[in-house]
Amino acid sequence: MRAKIIIASAALVAAGLAVACILAGLVLRAGGSQAIMLTDGLTLDGAVCAEKGLMDQVTVFHSPECPACRLTLPQLQEAEAETGYRFEYIDIDAGRERLSELGMMPVFIPTYIIRCSVHVGYATKDQIKALILG
């Protein structure tokens, strides 16, 4: 019984941790314009995706300090191995230059862009694969 409670608690914590990983106070400017703020459910314009090279890959924004990221990254890596799809992992702390190049900033992490659609928070390998293979 205790193991079931721990597993259920971990799932609830994982679901809510994306909210706890807010990137407060970070303002990113790219080319003199405001960065695109990536929020869950946002669909990026196809021309923007093509210009930024995001059409044929999954772009993942994460941080080593983010508990939800630590739970989600193995799921993403398994989906990557099983689908053969190309993934780009961007550490928001170490990859500021890449963030600037993209002109994008996730509001919460983990955030991942699949087929120009923005998704935020914990997801299982099967959920990620379904989004990729859609």
N, C-alpha and C positions, 0 to 999 in steps of 0.2 A: 504494500500500500504506500509506503514511504517513497519508493522509487517512482510510482505513478504521480505522486504529488510533486516530486522534484522535476520530473519531465514536463508536467503541465505548467509548473511555475516557470521553467526555463522558456517554454514556448510563449507564454504571456510576456515575459520580460523581453524576449527577442522581438516580438511584434511591436512593443512600445519603445524600444531603444532608439529607433531612428529619430523619434521626436527628441530624445535626449541629446542627440548628436547635432544640434543646431550650430551652424557656422556663423555665429553672431559677430557683428562688428567687422567682418571682412568685406571690403569693397574692392572689386576688381574692375579695372578699366582696360579695355582692349581697343587699340586704334582710336583713342579719344572718345569712345562711346561707352555707354553703360553695358555691362555684360548681360547676357541672357541668363535670367535666374531660372534654374531648372527645378520645377516642382512636379510632384506626382500627377500623372495624367496629361501633362503637356505633350503636344505633338509638334515637333519642330518642322518648319517648312522644308520641303524636299530639296530646294535649292541650297538652303543653309547646310543641310546634311551632306549633300554632294560636295559643296565647296570645302567643308571641313574634313572630308574623308570618313564620314560616319555611316555611310550607307551599308557597307558590307562587313561590319564588325559590331561587336558589343563594346561599348565604352563604359568603364566602371570607375566611379569616383569613390574613394574610400580614405580612411585614415587608420593607422595602427592603433591609435588611442580609442577608437570607436568600438564599443562592445558589439553592436549590431553588425558592424563590418567584419569583425573577427568571426562571427557566426555565419555570415553570408558568403565570404570569400571562398571557403571550401566548396560550397554548393555551386558557385559560379565556376570554379576550376574544374569540378566534375562535369558540369554541363559543357564546358569548353572541350574537355577531353572526349566526351561522348559524341558531340556534334561535329567536331572538326572546324567549327566556326572560329573566326579570329576575334580575340579579346584584347582590349587595351586597358590596362589597369593604371589609373592615375591617382597617386597619393597626393591628396590636396595640400599636405604640408610640404612635401619635397618637390611636387610637380607644378609649382606656381607658374613657371614659364609656359608649360603646356596649357594650363588653364587660360593664360593670357592669349596664347595662339588661337585657342578655340573661341575665346570671347564668351565663355560660359562659366557659370558658378552654380554648384548645387546648393539648394537651400538646406537640405538635410542629407545625411549620408547614412548608409550607402545609397548612391544613386547610380542607375545604369540606364544607358540609352540603347534600345533595341529597335531597329527599323524606324528610326526617327521618333519613337515614343519613349517618354521618360517614365521610369519606374523607381520608386523609392521604398527602402526598407527591406526587411528580411524576406527571402523567398527560398523555396526548396529547389533542388536541382530539377525536379520534374516541372515545376512552375516556370522556371527559366527556360528549359528546353521547349516547352509549349509556346512561349513567347517568340523564341528564335525560329522554330519550325512552322509556327503559326498557320 
